[in-house]
């Protein structure tokens, strides 16, 4: 009996801790540690549900599970991303997009070169684009129109397109910490407004604020933009309310990787 009681006590502790962590994620836009917890939200849900299912008290287990389902339907899954094809259709034409974080310290270029050559994307956005990567990808991107902002840091960025880039500019959204590329690309006579972005990672408070300011400003400046395509490493989880604000206000859909 003592063993069973100890097991039940452990499970209840796990359930309480899971609920506390899930509760903190609702404040993820206010504090960077809560935002980091938000990255593990699906796993916390899984742990919580498993701990409930193995609980010995069937009535209590059923009650807990019902509560979790209700809370999940109301709040927990409200930030789930919308999924669409990874190859967006423009008019009657399908185009392929590639986004890749190259890692500024990475010197092994064979893998990304192979991917670019094999996939031959119509439009590509590269993050952590250094002078090394500019040289390494020169041959693979020789036939592309390019906008490059190479920096020997994690915030260099580049946009490459098989189609004509009608206009482009380098933009510093938010606090001006990192560059982004705004471009209009002519695809079979249709103007696509492509944004290549890489806000700062929220690993400590200053960068957390920088990322949030970047994304809020990005939404503000692009709310009236039609045919908007956003590529890049957003350094944010799809469970975040800031991500939801981005996708809803700009009417964006998250692609399902193929």
C-alpha positions as CSV (number, residue, x, y, z in Angstrom):
1,X,0.0,0.0,0.0
2,X,2.8,2.4,0.8
3,X,4.4,1.8,-2.6
4,X,1.1,2.5,-4.4
5,X,0.6,5.7,-2.3
6,X,4.1,6.9,-3.0
7,X,3.6,6.3,-6.8
8,X,0.3,8.2,-6.7
9,X,2.0,11.0,-4.8
10,X,4.7,11.2,-7.4
11,X,2.2,11.3,-10.2
12,X,0.2,14.1,-8.5
13,X,3.4,16.0,-8.1
14,X,4.2,15.6,-11.8
15,X,0.7,16.7,-12.7
16,X,0.8,19.8,-10.5
17,X,4.3,20.8,-11.8
18,X,3.1,20.3,-15.4
19,X,0.0,22.5,-14.8
20,X,2.2,25.2,-13.2
21,X,4.6,25.1,-16.2
22,X,1.7,25.3,-18.6
23,X,0.2,28.2,-16.7
24,X,3.5,30.1,-16.9
25,X,3.4,29.8,-20.7
26,X,0.5,32.1,-20.9
27,X,2.8,34.9,-19.7
28,X,5.5,34.0,-22.3
29,X,5.4,37.4,-24.0
30,X,6.2,39.1,-20.6
31,X,9.3,37.2,-19.4
32,X,12.1,35.4,-21.3
33,X,12.2,32.3,-19.0
34,X,8.5,31.7,-19.5
35,X,9.1,32.1,-23.3
36,X,11.8,29.4,-23.1
37,X,9.4,27.1,-21.2
38,X,6.9,27.7,-24.0
39,X,9.2,25.9,-26.4
40,X,8.5,22.6,-24.5
41,X,4.8,23.1,-24.3
42,X,3.8,20.1,-26.4
43,X,6.1,17.8,-24.3
44,X,4.6,19.2,-21.1
45,X,1.2,18.3,-22.3
46,X,2.3,14.8,-23.2
47,X,3.9,14.3,-19.7
48,X,0.7,15.6,-18.0
49,X,-1.6,13.4,-20.0
50,X,0.5,10.2,-19.5
51,X,0.7,10.9,-15.7
52,X,-3.1,11.2,-15.6
53,X,-3.6,8.0,-17.6
54,X,-1.5,5.9,-15.3
55,X,-3.0,7.3,-12.2
56,X,-4.5,4.5,-10.0
57,X,-7.6,6.4,-8.8
58,X,-9.8,6.0,-11.8
59,X,-12.4,8.6,-10.8
60,X,-9.8,11.2,-10.0
61,X,-7.9,10.3,-13.2
62,X,-11.1,10.8,-15.3
63,X,-11.8,14.1,-13.6
64,X,-8.2,15.3,-14.2
65,X,-8.2,14.2,-17.8
66,X,-11.6,16.0,-18.5
67,X,-10.2,19.2,-16.9
68,X,-7.1,19.0,-19.1
69,X,-9.1,18.4,-22.3
70,X,-11.4,21.4,-21.5
71,X,-8.4,23.7,-20.7
72,X,-6.6,22.5,-23.7
73,X,-9.5,23.2,-26.0
74,X,-9.9,26.6,-24.6
75,X,-6.3,27.8,-24.2
76,X,-3.7,25.2,-24.6
77,X,-4.0,24.6,-28.4
78,X,-5.1,28.1,-29.3
79,X,-1.6,29.0,-30.6
80,X,-1.2,25.9,-32.8
81,X,0.1,26.9,-36.3
82,X,-2.0,26.6,-39.4
83,X,-0.3,24.2,-41.9
84,X,-0.3,24.5,-45.7
85,X,1.7,23.1,-48.6
86,X,5.4,23.9,-48.5
87,X,5.3,24.9,-52.1
88,X,3.0,28.0,-52.3
89,X,0.9,28.6,-55.4
90,X,1.0,32.0,-57.0
91,X,-1.8,32.4,-59.5
92,X,-1.5,29.2,-61.5
93,X,2.2,28.7,-60.8
94,X,3.8,26.8,-58.0
95,X,7.1,28.0,-56.6
96,X,9.5,26.4,-54.2
97,X,11.0,28.2,-51.2
98,X,14.1,27.4,-49.2
99,X,15.1,28.9,-45.8
100,X,18.3,27.8,-44.1
101,X,20.2,28.9,-41.0
102,X,23.8,28.3,-42.1
103,X,25.4,28.8,-38.7
104,X,28.0,31.6,-38.7
105,X,30.6,29.3,-37.2
106,X,30.0,26.4,-39.6
107,X,32.7,25.8,-42.1
108,X,31.3,22.6,-43.6
109,X,29.5,23.8,-46.7
110,X,29.1,20.5,-48.6
111,X,25.7,19.7,-47.2
112,X,24.0,23.0,-47.9
113,X,25.6,23.2,-51.3
114,X,24.2,19.8,-52.1
115,X,20.7,20.8,-50.9
116,X,20.7,24.0,-53.0
117,X,21.9,22.2,-56.1
118,X,19.4,19.3,-55.7
119,X,16.3,21.3,-54.7
120,X,17.1,24.3,-57.0
121,X,14.6,26.5,-55.1
122,X,13.0,29.5,-56.8
123,X,13.5,31.7,-53.8
124,X,15.9,31.2,-50.9
125,X,16.6,33.0,-47.7
126,X,19.9,32.4,-45.8
127,X,20.4,33.4,-42.2
128,X,23.8,33.7,-40.4
129,X,25.2,34.5,-43.8
130,X,28.9,35.3,-43.4
131,X,31.6,36.3,-45.9
132,X,32.6,32.6,-45.9
133,X,29.1,31.5,-46.9
134,X,28.9,34.2,-49.6
135,X,32.0,32.7,-51.2
136,X,30.9,29.1,-50.6
137,X,27.6,29.5,-52.3
138,X,28.8,31.7,-55.1
139,X,28.8,28.9,-57.7
140,X,25.5,27.4,-56.6
141,X,23.8,30.8,-56.8
142,X,25.5,32.0,-59.9
143,X,22.2,32.1,-61.9
144,X,20.3,33.8,-59.1
145,X,19.4,37.4,-58.5
146,X,20.9,38.1,-55.0
147,X,20.6,40.6,-52.2
148,X,23.4,40.0,-49.7
149,X,24.2,41.4,-46.2
150,X,27.1,39.2,-45.2
151,X,28.3,39.8,-41.6
152,X,30.8,37.8,-39.7
153,X,28.3,37.3,-36.9
154,X,25.0,35.3,-36.4
155,X,23.0,38.1,-38.1
156,X,24.2,38.2,-41.7
157,X,21.4,37.6,-44.2
158,X,20.8,37.0,-47.9
159,X,18.0,36.5,-50.4
160,X,18.4,34.7,-53.7
161,X,15.8,34.4,-56.4
162,X,15.5,32.9,-59.9
163,X,13.0,35.6,-60.7
164,X,13.7,39.3,-61.1
165,X,14.0,41.3,-57.9
166,X,12.1,44.4,-58.8
167,X,13.0,46.3,-55.7
168,X,14.8,45.6,-52.4
169,X,16.0,47.3,-49.2
170,X,17.8,46.4,-46.0
171,X,15.5,47.1,-43.0
172,X,16.3,47.2,-39.3
173,X,13.1,46.4,-37.6
174,X,12.5,47.1,-33.9
175,X,15.6,48.2,-32.0
176,X,17.8,48.2,-35.1
177,X,20.0,45.4,-33.8
178,X,19.8,43.1,-36.9
179,X,19.2,43.5,-40.6
180,X,16.4,42.1,-42.6
181,X,15.7,42.1,-46.4
182,X,12.5,43.4,-47.9
183,X,12.1,42.6,-51.6
184,X,9.5,42.6,-54.3
185,X,9.9,39.8,-56.8
186,X,8.3,39.5,-60.2
187,X,7.0,35.9,-60.5
188,X,5.2,35.3,-63.9
189,X,3.9,38.9,-63.8
190,X,2.8,38.7,-60.2
191,X,4.5,40.8,-57.5
192,X,5.5,38.8,-54.5
193,X,6.6,40.7,-51.4
194,X,9.2,38.6,-49.8
195,X,10.7,39.3,-46.3
196,X,13.8,37.5,-45.2
197,X,14.2,37.9,-41.4
198,X,16.2,36.6,-38.5
199,X,15.4,38.4,-35.2
200,X,17.7,37.8,-32.1
201,X,17.3,34.6,-30.1
202,X,15.6,35.2,-26.7
203,X,18.3,33.6,-24.6
204,X,18.5,36.4,-22.1
205,X,16.3,39.5,-21.3
206,X,17.9,42.0,-23.6
207,X,17.7,39.7,-26.6
208,X,14.2,38.6,-25.6
209,X,13.1,42.3,-25.7
210,X,15.0,42.7,-29.0
211,X,13.2,39.8,-30.7
212,X,9.8,40.9,-29.5
213,X,10.3,44.5,-30.5
214,X,11.5,43.3,-33.9
215,X,8.4,41.1,-34.5
216,X,5.9,43.7,-33.3
217,X,7.5,46.4,-35.5
218,X,7.6,43.9,-38.4
219,X,3.8,43.3,-38.1
220,X,3.2,47.0,-37.8
221,X,5.1,47.8,-41.0
222,X,3.7,45.0,-43.1
223,X,0.0,44.9,-42.1
224,X,-1.0,46.4,-45.5
225,X,1.4,44.3,-47.6
226,X,-0.3,42.0,-50.1
227,X,1.1,38.7,-51.4
228,X,3.4,38.6,-48.4
229,X,5.9,35.7,-48.0
230,X,8.0,35.6,-44.7
231,X,11.1,33.5,-44.8
232,X,13.7,33.0,-42.1
233,X,14.6,31.9,-38.6
234,X,12.1,33.7,-36.3
235,X,13.7,32.3,-33.1
236,X,10.2,31.7,-31.7
237,X,8.0,28.8,-31.0
238,X,4.6,28.5,-32.8
239,X,3.0,28.2,-29.4
240,X,3.9,31.8,-28.5
241,X,1.2,34.5,-28.5
242,X,3.7,36.7,-30.3
243,X,3.9,34.2,-33.1
244,X,0.1,34.1,-33.1
245,X,0.0,37.9,-33.3
246,X,2.4,37.7,-36.3
247,X,0.4,35.1,-38.3
248,X,-3.0,36.4,-37.6
249,X,-2.4,40.1,-38.2
250,X,-0.4,39.4,-41.4
251,X,-2.8,36.6,-42.4
252,X,0.2,34.2,-42.7
253,X,0.0,30.4,-42.9
254,X,2.7,28.1,-41.7
255,X,4.0,25.6,-44.3
256,X,4.0,21.9,-43.5
257,X,7.6,20.6,-44.2
258,X,7.6,18.0,-47.0
